Amino acid sequence: MATPTLPRPKVPAAPKEDTSAPVGSRHPLRHRAARFWNDVLTTPGRMSVFTIVAIVSVLLGGIVASTTITQRQTHHETLLAEVEPVANASQTLYSSLTIADSAANTAFITGGIEPPELRDRYLEAIATSSSAIIAASQGLDRADTESIDQLANINAQLATYTGLVETARTNNRVANPVGSAYLATASSLMQDTILPAAADLYDRQSSSVGESDREWSSPPWGSFFLLMLSLAVLILLQQWLWRLTARRVNPALALATLLVVASFLLTMVAGFLAANDNARGLSEGAAPMNELTRQRINAQKVRAQETLNLVRRTDPEGSAAERGRILEGVRSSLTVYLDDEDSGRDTSLDDNGAVTDAIGALDQWMASQNRADSLYQQGDYQGAIAISSGQSPGDSGAAFDDFDESMQDAIEEARETLRTRIDKARRTSSAGPDLIMALSALAAFAVVVGIAP
């Protein structure tokens, strides 16, 4: 007998997917991206992308080039109005302090009431030092607290120095021997404390001039690259349109290309000329000025030591070799800046004969020192003093004054060269930023006109 088959339970069928719903409703982002990409691949889409890239590249290149030139102009103006004057004030401060110390020593060794010209020289040097401190403090960056504190310290120490000098002068006028001790203390304060601080201040400020100028002594390569990139985009766009439409020339795009070329040439000329003037300002102005100032400082140290040795009645034989070595180094440095047709410089520090005069005065000064040393070693102290402090031709005092004046003239010549070059670099690109922006804006507008139907 067969076993009856039981009916299977019915399993409800899975609901069918509603295929009537649009695909985009299930993956909206993917659908939009695909549709956007499909639109881009069409001819109108490619044209739109090309147009946007061309406009952005043209405007970006113009903005960067204009901004770069503006920054360089601002740098030049700051350098001329703030950085360089502070460096010059620092140089003036050091020189005037050294002159004051030398004048005080020279006035003292004459004995009794000093000659009026020496007194006037000392007072003038102190007044110049005070003016230089004020000028430097006004031009310093408020963030440069180290230099500000240094100037304040120099100013305070200078007051102490002048007090010691006046005390020494008072005692010297009444033949009180203690006057030499006061003057020696004052000179030690100047040589060991004040002048090193002034030299450090000058080194820092002169380095700022060199570093600030060196930073902008290369052409604006970034601007060149962006403008060349925008030019390449415009050329590619025109080639693509030529293949697409068989139209060889699109006047508006051709105009845009010419405008970008004009922007590039303007940027290139302004950039290279300004960079060249910056570089020459460094090589023909800042570097010689720095070297001449250092050599002037070295000579002034020798002069201060020369007069101080007489105040202390120190035998000069021990310091003669070192003195000769320093002054020979000064002379060697000066010969570099004599007129030389093969130097390649448009300007010379010896155009007014300052370097030649300085070398001649230096030779005379060294010869006078040797004569004074010889008299001192022979026991003729008054004769040595007469030569060291004298202002007659052939005297050490007169020769040093001539040397120092010629060095100041040479330094001023170098400074004028630096400022002239920097000002020329500033003026070279004065009209550049606005013109480049105008050309770039016109080029972008021409791109729109060239693509518009």
C-alpha positions in Angstrom: 0.0 0.0 0.0 1.5 3.4 -1.1 2.4 6.1 1.5 0.4 9.2 0.8 2.5 12.4 -0.2 2.0 15.3 2.1 1.7 18.7 0.4 4.8 21.0 0.8 4.3 24.3 2.6 4.3 27.3 0.4 7.3 29.7 0.8 6.5 33.3 0.1 8.4 34.5 -2.9 11.0 37.3 -2.4 9.8 40.7 -3.5 10.9 41.6 -6.9 13.3 44.6 -7.3 11.5 47.6 -8.6 13.3 48.2 -11.9 11.1 51.0 -12.6 13.1 53.3 -10.2 15.8 55.4 -12.0 19.4 54.3 -11.4 20.3 57.8 -10.3 18.0 57.5 -7.3 20.0 54.6 -6.0 23.6 56.1 -6.5 23.1 59.9 -6.9 26.7 60.9 -6.4 28.1 58.3 -8.7 25.6 59.2 -11.3 26.3 62.9 -11.1 30.0 62.3 -11.3 29.6 60.1 -14.3 27.3 62.6 -16.0 29.7 65.4 -15.3 32.6 63.4 -16.7 30.6 62.6 -19.8 29.9 66.3 -20.2 33.6 67.1 -19.8 34.4 64.7 -22.6 32.2 66.4 -25.0 33.5 69.2 -27.2 31.7 72.0 -25.3 32.9 70.5 -22.0 36.5 70.4 -23.1 36.3 73.9 -24.4 34.9 75.1 -21.0 37.7 73.4 -19.1 40.3 74.8 -21.5 38.8 78.3 -21.0 38.8 78.1 -17.2 42.4 76.8 -17.1 43.5 79.6 -19.5 41.8 82.3 -17.5 43.1 81.1 -14.2 46.7 80.7 -15.4 46.7 84.1 -17.0 45.3 85.9 -13.9 47.5 83.8 -11.6 50.6 84.6 -13.5 49.8 88.3 -13.6 48.9 88.5 -9.9 52.1 86.7 -8.8 54.3 88.8 -11.1 52.7 92.1 -10.0 52.9 91.1 -6.3 56.5 90.1 -6.6 57.5 93.4 -8.2 55.5 95.3 -5.6 57.3 93.4 -2.8 60.7 94.3 -4.3 59.7 97.9 -4.5 58.7 97.9 -0.9 62.0 96.2 0.0 64.0 98.9 -1.9 62.1 101.7 -0.2 62.6 100.1 3.3 66.2 99.6 2.6 66.8 103.2 1.5 64.6 104.8 4.3 65.3 102.5 7.3 67.9 99.7 7.1 70.8 101.5 5.3 70.5 104.8 7.4 70.7 102.8 10.6 73.8 101.0 9.3 75.3 104.4 8.4 74.4 105.9 11.8 76.2 102.9 13.4 79.3 103.5 11.3 79.2 107.2 12.2 78.8 106.3 15.9 81.8 104.1 16.0 84.0 106.6 14.1 83.0 109.6 16.2 83.6 107.7 19.4 87.1 106.8 18.3 87.8 110.4 17.2 86.6 111.6 20.6 88.9 109.3 22.4 91.9 110.2 20.2 91.1 113.9 20.6 90.9 113.7 24.4 94.2 111.8 24.6 95.9 114.3 22.2 94.6 117.3 24.1 95.8 115.8 27.4 99.4 115.2 26.3 99.8 118.8 25.2 99.6 119.7 28.9 97.8 122.6 30.6 95.2 124.3 28.6 94.7 122.3 25.4 94.6 124.0 22.0 91.1 125.2 21.1 91.0 123.1 17.9 91.5 119.9 19.8 88.8 120.8 22.3 86.4 121.6 19.5 87.3 118.4 17.8 86.5 116.4 21.0 83.2 118.2 21.6 82.2 117.8 18.0 82.9 114.1 18.1 80.8 113.7 21.2 77.9 115.7 19.7 78.1 113.6 16.6 78.1 110.4 18.7 74.9 111.5 20.5 73.2 112.4 17.2 74.2 109.0 15.7 72.7 107.3 18.8 69.4 109.1 18.3 69.4 108.5 14.5 70.1 104.8 15.0 67.5 104.3 17.8 64.8 106.0 15.6 65.4 103.7 12.7 65.7 100.4 14.5 63.0 97.9 14.3 61.2 97.7 17.6 61.5 94.0 17.6 65.3 94.3 17.6 65.6 94.5 21.3 69.2 93.5 21.4 70.3 96.5 19.3 68.0 98.8 21.3 69.5 97.7 24.6 73.0 98.0 23.1 72.3 101.6 22.1 71.0 102.4 25.6 74.1 100.9 27.2 76.4 102.9 24.9 74.6 106.1 25.7 74.9 105.4 29.4 78.5 104.5 29.2 79.2 107.6 27.1 78.0 109.8 29.9 80.4 108.1 32.3 83.2 108.5 29.8 82.7 112.2 29.3 82.6 112.7 33.0 86.0 111.0 33.4 87.5 113.0 30.6 86.3 116.3 32.2 87.7 115.3 35.5 91.1 114.4 33.9 91.0 117.7 32.0 90.4 119.7 35.2 93.3 118.0 37.0 95.6 118.3 34.0 95.0 122.1 33.8 96.4 122.5 37.3 99.2 120.0 36.7 97.7 117.4 39.1 99.3 114.0 38.2 96.0 112.2 39.0 94.6 113.5 35.8 96.5 110.8 33.7 94.8 108.1 35.8 91.4 109.5 35.1 92.1 109.7 31.4 93.5 106.2 31.3 90.3 105.0 33.0 88.2 106.9 30.5 90.2 105.5 27.5 90.0 102.0 28.9 86.2 102.3 29.2 86.0 103.5 25.6 88.4 100.9 24.2 87.2 97.9 26.3 83.4 98.5 26.6 82.0 101.3 24.5 83.8 100.7 21.2 83.3 96.9 21.2 79.5 97.4 21.7 79.5 100.0 18.9 81.4 97.6 16.6 79.0 94.8 17.3 76.1 97.1 16.5 77.7 98.2 13.2 78.4 94.5 12.3 74.8 93.6 12.9 73.3 96.5 11.0 75.8 96.3 8.0 75.0 92.6 7.8 71.3 93.4 7.6 72.0 95.6 4.6 73.8 92.9 2.8 71.4 90.1 3.7 68.4 92.3 2.8 69.8 93.3 -0.5 71.1 89.8 -1.4 67.7 88.3 -0.8 66.4 90.2 -3.9 69.5 90.0 -6.1 68.1 87.1 -8.2 65.4 87.4 -10.9 61.8 86.5 -10.0 62.0 82.9 -11.4 58.6 82.0 -10.0 56.8 84.8 -11.9 58.7 83.8 -15.1 57.5 80.2 -14.7 53.8 81.0 -14.2 53.7 83.5 -17.1 55.4 80.9 -19.4 52.8 78.3 -18.2 49.9 80.6 -19.0 51.5 81.3 -22.4 51.8 77.5 -23.1 48.1 77.0 -22.1 47.0 79.7 -24.6 49.1 78.2 -27.4 47.7 74.7 -26.7 44.1 76.1 -26.6 44.6 77.7 -30.0 46.1 74.6 -31.5 43.1 72.5 -30.2 40.6 75.0 -31.7 42.5 75.0 -35.0 42.1 71.2 -35.3 38.5 71.5 -34.2 37.3 74.3 -36.4 40.0 74.5 -39.1 40.3 78.1 -38.2 43.9 79.1 -38.2 43.7 82.3 -36.2 41.4 83.3 -33.4 42.0 87.1 -33.2 40.9 87.4 -29.5 43.1 84.5 -28.4 46.0 85.8 -30.5 45.6 89.1 -28.7 45.5 87.4 -25.3 48.7 85.6 -26.2 50.4 88.9 -27.2 49.3 90.5 -23.9 50.7 87.6 -21.9 54.0 87.9 -23.9 54.1 91.6 -23.1 53.5 90.8 -19.4 56.3 88.3 -19.5 58.7 90.6 -21.2 57.9 93.4 -18.8 58.4 91.2 -15.8 61.6 89.8 -17.3 63.1 93.2 -18.1 62.1 94.7 -14.7 63.2 91.6 -12.9 66.6 91.2 -14.5 67.4 95.0 -14.4 66.4 95.3 -10.7 68.3 92.1 -9.8 71.4 93.4 -11.6 71.2 96.8 -9.8 70.8 95.0 -6.5 73.8 92.8 -7.2 75.9 95.7 -8.3 74.8 97.7 -5.3 76.2 94.9 -3.1 79.5 94.5 -5.0 80.2 98.2 -5.8 78.6 99.8 -2.8 77.8 97.7 0.3 80.9 95.5 0.2 83.4 98.3 -0.3 81.7 100.5 2.2 81.9 97.7 4.8 85.6 97.0 4.1 86.6 100.7 4.1 84.7 101.2 7.4 86.5 98.3 9.0 89.9 99.6 7.8 89.1 103.0 9.1 88.2 101.5 12.4 91.5 99.6 12.5 93.4 102.8 11.8 91.4 104.8 14.4 92.3 102.1 17.0 96.0 102.5 16.2 95.7 106.3 16.5 93.9 106.0 19.9 96.6 103.6 21.1 99.4 105.9 19.8 98.1 108.8 21.9 97.3 106.7 24.9 100.9 105.3 24.9 102.1 108.9 25.3 99.7 109.6 28.1 100.9 106.5 29.9 104.6 107.2 28.8 104.7 103.6 27.4 107.7 102.7 25.3 106.3 102.4 21.7 108.9 99.8 20.7 106.7 97.0 22.0 103.7 98.0 20.0 105.4 99.2 16.8 105.4 95.8 15.1 101.7 95.2 15.7 100.9 98.8 14.7 102.9 98.4 11.4 101.2 95.1 10.6 97.7 96.7 11.1 98.4 99.7 9.0 100.0 97.7 6.2 96.8 95.7 6.1 94.9 98.9 5.8 97.1 100.1 3.0 96.8 96.7 1.2 93.0 96.9 1.4 92.9 100.5 0.0 95.0 99.6 -3.1 92.1 97.3 -4.2 89.9 100.4 -4.7 92.3 102.4 -6.8 91.2 103.2 -10.4 91.5 100.1 -12.6 90.4 100.0 -16.2 90.1 96.2 -16.0 87.9 96.2 -12.9 84.7 96.2 -14.9 83.1 98.8 -12.5 81.2 101.7 -14.0 82.0 103.8 -10.9 85.2 104.1 -8.9 85.7 104.9 -5.2 88.7 106.9 -6.4 86.8 109.2 -8.8 87.3 112.1 -6.5 90.8 110.9 -5.5 89.7 109.9 -2.0 91.5 106.5 -2.0 94.7 107.9 -3.5 94.7 110.7 -0.9 94.1 108.2 1.9 97.0 106.1 0.9 99.3 109.1 0.7 98.2 110.4 4.1 98.6 106.9 5.5 102.2 106.7 4.3 102.9 110.1 5.8 101.3 109.1 9.1 103.4 105.9 9.3 106.6 107.9 8.6 105.6 110.4 11.3 105.0 107.6 13.8 108.4 106.2 13.2 110.0 109.7 13.8 108.0 110.1 17.0 109.1 106.7 18.2 112.7 107.5 17.5 112.5 110.7 19.5 110.8 109.0 22.4 113.5 106.3 22.6 116.1 109.0 22.5 114.5 110.6 25.6 112.9 113.5 23.8 109.4 113.1 25.2 108.3 116.6 24.3 109.6 116.2 20.8 107.6 112.9 20.4 104.5 114.7 21.7 105.0 117.6 19.3 105.0 115.2 16.3 102.1 113.0 17.6 99.8 115.9 18.3 101.1 118.5 15.8 99.0 119.8 13.0 101.9 121.0 10.8 102.8 119.2 7.6 104.7 116.0 8.4 103.3 115.7 11.9 101.4 112.6 12.9 98.3 114.4 14.0 97.9 116.3 10.7 98.6 113.1 8.7 96.0 111.1 10.6 93.4 113.8 10.2 94.0 113.9 6.4 93.8 110.1 6.3 90.6 109.9 8.3 89.0 112.7 6.2 89.9 110.9 3.0 88.6 107.6 4.3 85.3 109.3 5.2 85.1 110.6 1.6 85.7 107.2 0.2 83.0 105.6 2.5 80.5 108.3 1.4 81.3 107.5 -2.2 80.6 103.8 -1.6 77.4 104.7 0.2 76.3 106.9 -2.6 76.9 104.1 -5.1 74.9 101.7 -3.0 71.9 104.1 -2.6 72.1 105.0 -6.3 71.9 101.4 -7.4 69.1 100.5 -5.0 67.1 103.6 -6.0 67.6 102.7 -9.7 66.3 99.2 -9.0 63.3 100.7 -7.3 62.6 103.1 -10.2 63.1 100.3 -12.8 60.0 98.5 -11.8 57.9 101.5 -10.6 55.2 101.2 -13.3 55.4 97.4 -13.6 52.8 96.1 -11.1 49.9 98.1 -12.3 50.7 97.6 -16.0 51.2 93.8 -15.6 47.8 93.5 -13.8 46.1 95.5 -16.5 47.7 93.3 -19.3 46.7 90.1 -17.5 43.1 91.3 -17.0 42.8 92.2 -20.6 44.3 88.9 -21.6 41.7 87.0 -19.5 38.9 89.1 -21.1 40.3 88.3 -24.5 40.2 84.6 -23.7 36.5 84.9 -22.8 35.8 86.8 -26.0 37.7 84.3 -28.1 35.8 81.3 -26.8 32.3 82.9 -26.5 30.0 81.8 -29.4 
